[in-house]
Amino acid sequence: MTLMMRTGSEPSTARSPLRMRFWFSVWGLVWAAFGTVAFALAGRAGWAVACGVLLVVVAADLAWVVHRIRQGPHYQPGRDIPPYDPPDAS
């Protein structure tokens, strides 16, 4: 078993999983919309409101993720961009 050497700069060079979070948000948006409509048609107003609130939260998260992805490779590097060295503490 081979262990990778830790450099101590992992939190500074970590990459955010924005693409995965984008697809989870899309999945959540679809299910929250479906739940809102299904519970509204079934006459369950409380559950429809709960799903509607969840729909708004997921839509806001999706908008934030899209905003971060559009900021470019400094904030969300692609697989072909190696991690950059952390800034000096001096």
ChimeraX commands (.cxc) that place a marker at each C-alpha (Angstrom):
marker #1 position 0.00,0.00,0.00 radius 0.5
marker #1 position 1.46,3.35,-1.08 radius 0.5
marker #1 position 0.67,6.48,0.89 radius 0.5
marker #1 position 0.88,9.92,-0.67 radius 0.5
marker #1 position 3.10,12.44,1.04 radius 0.5
marker #1 position 1.09,15.25,2.57 radius 0.5
marker #1 position 2.43,18.76,2.02 radius 0.5
marker #1 position 0.36,20.56,4.63 radius 0.5
marker #1 position -1.10,22.91,2.00 radius 0.5
marker #1 position -4.12,20.76,1.12 radius 0.5
marker #1 position -6.76,23.21,2.38 radius 0.5
marker #1 position -5.18,25.97,0.28 radius 0.5
marker #1 position -4.93,23.86,-2.86 radius 0.5
marker #1 position -8.21,21.96,-2.48 radius 0.5
marker #1 position -10.67,22.10,-5.36 radius 0.5
marker #1 position -14.37,22.64,-4.93 radius 0.5
marker #1 position -16.71,20.01,-6.42 radius 0.5
marker #1 position -18.92,22.60,-8.11 radius 0.5
marker #1 position -19.83,20.41,-11.09 radius 0.5
marker #1 position -21.08,17.66,-8.81 radius 0.5
marker #1 position -22.97,20.21,-6.70 radius 0.5
marker #1 position -24.51,21.62,-9.90 radius 0.5
marker #1 position -25.93,18.22,-10.90 radius 0.5
marker #1 position -27.17,17.52,-7.37 radius 0.5
marker #1 position -28.92,20.90,-7.41 radius 0.5
marker #1 position -30.54,20.13,-10.76 radius 0.5
marker #1 position -31.70,16.76,-9.39 radius 0.5
marker #1 position -33.08,18.45,-6.25 radius 0.5
marker #1 position -34.79,21.14,-8.30 radius 0.5
marker #1 position -36.62,18.53,-10.39 radius 0.5
marker #1 position -37.75,16.54,-7.35 radius 0.5
marker #1 position -38.79,19.61,-5.36 radius 0.5
marker #1 position -40.85,20.88,-8.30 radius 0.5
marker #1 position -42.42,17.43,-8.73 radius 0.5
marker #1 position -43.20,17.24,-5.01 radius 0.5
marker #1 position -44.73,20.71,-4.97 radius 0.5
marker #1 position -47.05,19.91,-7.89 radius 0.5
marker #1 position -47.90,16.40,-6.67 radius 0.5
marker #1 position -48.76,17.49,-3.12 radius 0.5
marker #1 position -50.73,20.50,-4.39 radius 0.5
marker #1 position -52.81,18.24,-6.65 radius 0.5
marker #1 position -53.31,15.76,-3.79 radius 0.5
marker #1 position -54.63,18.53,-1.55 radius 0.5
marker #1 position -51.74,18.40,0.93 radius 0.5
marker #1 position -51.11,22.13,1.32 radius 0.5
marker #1 position -48.53,21.81,4.11 radius 0.5
marker #1 position -46.35,19.39,2.18 radius 0.5
marker #1 position -46.75,21.46,-0.99 radius 0.5
marker #1 position -45.54,24.56,0.87 radius 0.5
marker #1 position -42.60,22.61,2.34 radius 0.5
marker #1 position -41.59,21.39,-1.12 radius 0.5
marker #1 position -42.06,24.92,-2.48 radius 0.5
marker #1 position -39.70,26.33,0.15 radius 0.5
marker #1 position -37.20,23.59,-0.68 radius 0.5
marker #1 position -37.60,24.49,-4.36 radius 0.5
marker #1 position -36.66,28.11,-3.63 radius 0.5
marker #1 position -33.63,27.08,-1.54 radius 0.5
marker #1 position -32.38,24.67,-4.21 radius 0.5
marker #1 position -32.90,27.27,-6.95 radius 0.5
marker #1 position -30.86,29.83,-4.97 radius 0.5
marker #1 position -28.09,27.26,-4.45 radius 0.5
marker #1 position -28.11,26.41,-8.15 radius 0.5
marker #1 position -27.83,30.10,-9.06 radius 0.5
marker #1 position -24.86,30.48,-6.69 radius 0.5
marker #1 position -23.11,27.41,-8.11 radius 0.5
marker #1 position -23.59,28.65,-11.68 radius 0.5
marker #1 position -22.22,32.05,-10.63 radius 0.5
marker #1 position -19.11,30.41,-9.14 radius 0.5
marker #1 position -18.56,28.17,-12.17 radius 0.5
marker #1 position -18.75,31.19,-14.50 radius 0.5
marker #1 position -16.05,33.00,-12.52 radius 0.5
marker #1 position -13.50,30.91,-14.32 radius 0.5
marker #1 position -10.67,28.49,-13.75 radius 0.5
marker #1 position -9.11,30.36,-10.82 radius 0.5
marker #1 position -12.17,29.53,-8.72 radius 0.5
marker #1 position -13.00,26.19,-10.36 radius 0.5
marker #1 position -9.99,24.75,-12.12 radius 0.5
marker #1 position -10.53,22.09,-14.73 radius 0.5
marker #1 position -8.92,18.69,-14.60 radius 0.5
marker #1 position -6.04,19.88,-16.82 radius 0.5
marker #1 position -4.99,22.71,-14.45 radius 0.5
marker #1 position -2.72,21.54,-11.61 radius 0.5
marker #1 position -3.23,22.92,-8.11 radius 0.5
marker #1 position -1.34,26.16,-7.52 radius 0.5
marker #1 position 1.00,26.74,-4.59 radius 0.5
marker #1 position -0.54,28.50,-1.60 radius 0.5
marker #1 position 0.48,32.14,-1.00 radius 0.5
marker #1 position 3.41,32.76,1.32 radius 0.5
marker #1 position 2.49,33.54,4.89 radius 0.5
marker #1 position 5.13,36.28,5.15 radius 0.5
marker link #1:1,2 radius 0.2
marker link #1:2,3 radius 0.2
marker link #1:3,4 radius 0.2
marker link #1:4,5 radius 0.2
marker link #1:5,6 radius 0.2
marker link #1:6,7 radius 0.2
marker link #1:7,8 radius 0.2
marker link #1:8,9 radius 0.2
marker link #1:9,10 radius 0.2
marker link #1:10,11 radius 0.2
marker link #1:11,12 radius 0.2
marker link #1:12,13 radius 0.2
marker link #1:13,14 radius 0.2
marker link #1:14,15 radius 0.2
marker link #1:15,16 radius 0.2
marker link #1:16,17 radius 0.2
marker link #1:17,18 radius 0.2
marker link #1:18,19 radius 0.2
marker link #1:19,20 radius 0.2
marker link #1:20,21 radius 0.2
marker link #1:21,22 radius 0.2
marker link #1:22,23 radius 0.2
marker link #1:23,24 radius 0.2
marker link #1:24,25 radius 0.2
marker link #1:25,26 radius 0.2
marker link #1:26,27 radius 0.2
marker link #1:27,28 radius 0.2
marker link #1:28,29 radius 0.2
marker link #1:29,30 radius 0.2
marker link #1:30,31 radius 0.2
marker link #1:31,32 radius 0.2
marker link #1:32,33 radius 0.2
marker link #1:33,34 radius 0.2
marker link #1:34,35 radius 0.2
marker link #1:35,36 radius 0.2
marker link #1:36,37 radius 0.2
marker link #1:37,38 radius 0.2
marker link #1:38,39 radius 0.2
marker link #1:39,40 radius 0.2
marker link #1:40,41 radius 0.2
marker link #1:41,42 radius 0.2
marker link #1:42,43 radius 0.2
marker link #1:43,44 radius 0.2
marker link #1:44,45 radius 0.2
marker link #1:45,46 radius 0.2
marker link #1:46,47 radius 0.2
marker link #1:47,48 radius 0.2
marker link #1:48,49 radius 0.2
marker link #1:49,50 radius 0.2
marker link #1:50,51 radius 0.2
marker link #1:51,52 radius 0.2
marker link #1:52,53 radius 0.2
marker link #1:53,54 radius 0.2
marker link #1:54,55 radius 0.2
marker link #1:55,56 radius 0.2
marker link #1:56,57 radius 0.2
marker link #1:57,58 radius 0.2
marker link #1:58,59 radius 0.2
marker link #1:59,60 radius 0.2
marker link #1:60,61 radius 0.2
marker link #1:61,62 radius 0.2
marker link #1:62,63 radius 0.2
marker link #1:63,64 radius 0.2
marker link #1:64,65 radius 0.2
marker link #1:65,66 radius 0.2
marker link #1:66,67 radius 0.2
marker link #1:67,68 radius 0.2
marker link #1:68,69 radius 0.2
marker link #1:69,70 radius 0.2
marker link #1:70,71 radius 0.2
marker link #1:71,72 radius 0.2
marker link #1:72,73 radius 0.2
marker link #1:73,74 radius 0.2
marker link #1:74,75 radius 0.2
marker link #1:75,76 radius 0.2
marker link #1:76,77 radius 0.2
marker link #1:77,78 radius 0.2
marker link #1:78,79 radius 0.2
marker link #1:79,80 radius 0.2
marker link #1:80,81 radius 0.2
marker link #1:81,82 radius 0.2
marker link #1:82,83 radius 0.2
marker link #1:83,84 radius 0.2
marker link #1:84,85 radius 0.2
marker link #1:85,86 radius 0.2
marker link #1:86,87 radius 0.2
marker link #1:87,88 radius 0.2
marker link #1:88,89 radius 0.2
marker link #1:89,90 radius 0.2
view
